[in-house]
Amino acid sequence: MDIFEIIKSRRTIRRFSQEKLDRNLLIDLIEVARCAPAGANIQSLEYIIVDDPLAVSQVFQTLAWAGHVKPKRNPEVGQRPVAYIIVLTDTEIKKEAHVDAAAAIENMLLAAWSKEIGSCWLGSIDRIKLLDVLKINEKYQIDSVIALGKPAETPVMEDAGESTKYYLDDKDVLHVPKRPLSKILHINKF
Ligand SMILES: Cc1cc2nc3c(=O)[nH]c(=O)nc-3n(C[C@H](O)[C@H](O)[C@H](O)COP(=O)(O)O)c2cc1C
């Protein structure tokens, strides 16, 4: 797939096969995160790879899934992510780094998808619990959690009408409406 195809075909995955992921591949994802742009090139982000089964199950307990179709896309046992990347900000380096984190995270999601690894970017996290579970130093802020694994669902993107809420159809396929180009593109003037 060329880069445009990778970007267009990536969808958030919330059901995963239980095949393990190679640790080296997870490390490669941190390598592409490291290459992302950062404001003033001040780099406050650090990462925790979680692929030990006990820690994976503990991280799962801190996450909330797919609010618009709750609880239908809460991954059941046998469908849950097999690894996570926790994205941290060192607040002594930068107080607030959401934009830097977003750039790094998108690099990881796309690189993962180029290797047919599915992902879900999660911001709904019980951060206090997760700090404790992973023994994270208090100077770090948890920005996001990235759930990873081989996909066991095939969501579809479509042009949005009135609503941009994702929804499940009667075959349990997740539909992801995106605002069409005609609604968001302006050329030379507004
Ligand atoms: C900042 C951010 C936070 C998100 N947090 C969650 C979350 O906590 N739980 C979840 O299931 N999905 C979460 N998502 C995934 C979005 O729901 C998903 O990206 C959106 O529905 C569009 O689907 P797509 O990624 O397939 O284009 C988050 C995405 C972003 C960018």
The ligand as a MOL file (V3000), in Angstrom:
LIG
                    3D

  0  0  0     0  0            999 V3000
M  V30 BEGIN CTAB
M  V30 COUNTS 31 33 0 0 0
M  V30 BEGIN ATOM
M  V30 1 C -7.7870 11.8890 21.0620 0
M  V30 2 C -8.5730 10.6120 20.8060 0
M  V30 3 C -9.0900 9.9260 21.8810 0
M  V30 4 C -9.8050 8.7420 21.6740 0
M  V30 5 N -10.2520 8.0470 22.7660 0
M  V30 6 C -10.9330 6.8960 22.5720 0
M  V30 7 C -11.3560 6.1400 23.7090 0
M  V30 8 O -11.0940 6.4990 24.8600 0
M  V30 9 N -12.0260 4.9780 23.4840 0
M  V30 10 C -12.2940 4.5210 22.2220 0
M  V30 11 O -12.8940 3.4550 22.0990 0
M  V30 12 N -11.8910 5.2180 21.1290 0
M  V30 13 C -11.2170 6.3860 21.2620 0
M  V30 14 N -10.7640 7.0860 20.1770 0
M  V30 15 C -11.0050 6.5720 18.8190 0
M  V30 16 C -12.0910 7.3860 18.0790 0
M  V30 17 O -13.3620 7.0340 18.5660 0
M  V30 18 C -11.9690 7.1070 16.5690 0
M  V30 19 O -10.7460 7.6100 16.0980 0
M  V30 20 C -13.1100 7.7690 15.7890 0
M  V30 21 O -14.3340 7.1370 16.0830 0
M  V30 22 C -12.8840 7.7340 14.2780 0
M  V30 23 O -12.6720 6.4200 13.8370 0
M  V30 24 P -11.4000 6.0670 12.9320 0
M  V30 25 O -10.1930 6.1460 13.8430 0
M  V30 26 O -11.6620 4.6650 12.4690 0
M  V30 27 O -11.3140 7.0520 11.8240 0
M  V30 28 C -10.0300 8.2570 20.3510 0
M  V30 29 C -9.4810 8.9560 19.2690 0
M  V30 30 C -8.7490 10.1140 19.4870 0
M  V30 31 C -8.1380 10.8430 18.3030 0
M  V30 END ATOM
M  V30 BEGIN BOND
M  V30 1 1 1 2
M  V30 2 1 2 3
M  V30 3 2 2 30
M  V30 4 2 3 4
M  V30 5 1 4 5
M  V30 6 1 4 28
M  V30 7 2 5 6
M  V30 8 1 6 7
M  V30 9 1 6 13
M  V30 10 2 7 8
M  V30 11 1 7 9
M  V30 12 1 9 10
M  V30 13 2 10 11
M  V30 14 1 10 12
M  V30 15 2 12 13
M  V30 16 1 13 14
M  V30 17 1 14 15
M  V30 18 1 14 28
M  V30 19 1 15 16
M  V30 20 1 16 17
M  V30 21 1 16 18
M  V30 22 1 18 19
M  V30 23 1 18 20
M  V30 24 1 20 21
M  V30 25 1 20 22
M  V30 26 1 22 23
M  V30 27 1 23 24
M  V30 28 2 24 25
M  V30 29 1 24 26
M  V30 30 1 24 27
M  V30 31 2 28 29
M  V30 32 1 29 30
M  V30 33 1 30 31
M  V30 END BOND
M  V30 END CTAB
M  END
